[in-house]
Structures are given as C-alpha cells and as structure tokens.
Amino acid sequence: REREFRVAIKFVARADLHHLGEFLAGRRAEAPQEALQVLDIVLRELSTQ
C-alpha cells in the first residue's frame, strides 16, 4: 500500500565546528557540546541509511 507524506524542514542554526577543531588541536580546554551534538545527530542518521 502506497502512502504519501509531506515533510517540512526548517533551518534553525548553522553549526560552528571551529571550536571543535580548536578542542581537538588542544587549544581549547572544554569540548564544544553544541558541535558534538550536531555531529552525533548527523552520524546517527547516516548510520540508519
């Protein structure tokens, strides 16, 4: 049985990964939680495909 869905996607923010690069290079003490959360969501979604 075929069904049709409509999905609306809204842009809410641009992820700044600069702080993540700084953290990984050792120039920042705290892990940037927002960047890590964005990557977590994207990687989880990609793994389900």
C-alpha positions as CSV (number, residue, x, y, z in Angstrom):
1,R,0.0,0.0,0.0
2,E,1.4,3.3,-1.0
3,R,1.1,6.4,1.2
4,E,2.2,10.0,0.7
5,F,3.8,12.2,3.4
6,R,4.7,15.9,3.4
7,V,7.7,16.9,5.5
8,A,8.7,20.5,6.3
9,I,12.3,21.1,7.3
10,K,13.2,24.4,8.9
11,F,16.7,25.8,9.1
12,V,17.4,26.7,12.8
13,A,21.1,27.3,13.1
14,R,24.5,27.0,11.5
15,A,26.9,24.7,13.3
16,D,30.3,26.3,14.0
17,L,32.8,23.5,14.0
18,H,35.8,25.8,14.6
19,H,35.7,25.3,18.3
20,L,35.7,21.6,17.8
21,G,38.9,21.9,15.8
22,E,40.4,24.0,18.5
23,F,39.5,21.4,21.1
24,L,40.9,18.5,19.0
25,A,44.1,20.5,18.5
26,G,44.5,21.0,22.2
27,R,44.0,24.8,22.1
28,R,40.7,24.7,24.0
29,A,40.1,23.0,27.4
30,E,36.3,22.3,27.1
31,A,34.6,20.2,24.5
32,P,32.1,22.3,22.5
33,Q,28.9,20.5,23.3
34,E,26.8,22.1,20.5
35,A,29.2,20.9,17.8
36,L,29.4,17.4,19.3
37,Q,25.6,17.2,19.5
38,V,25.3,18.2,15.8
39,L,27.8,15.6,14.7
40,D,26.1,13.0,16.9
41,I,22.7,13.6,15.2
42,V,24.2,13.6,11.7
43,L,26.2,10.4,12.2
44,R,23.3,8.6,13.8
45,E,21.1,9.5,10.9
46,L,23.7,8.4,8.4
47,S,24.2,5.1,10.1
48,T,20.5,4.2,9.7
49,Q,20.6,4.6,5.9
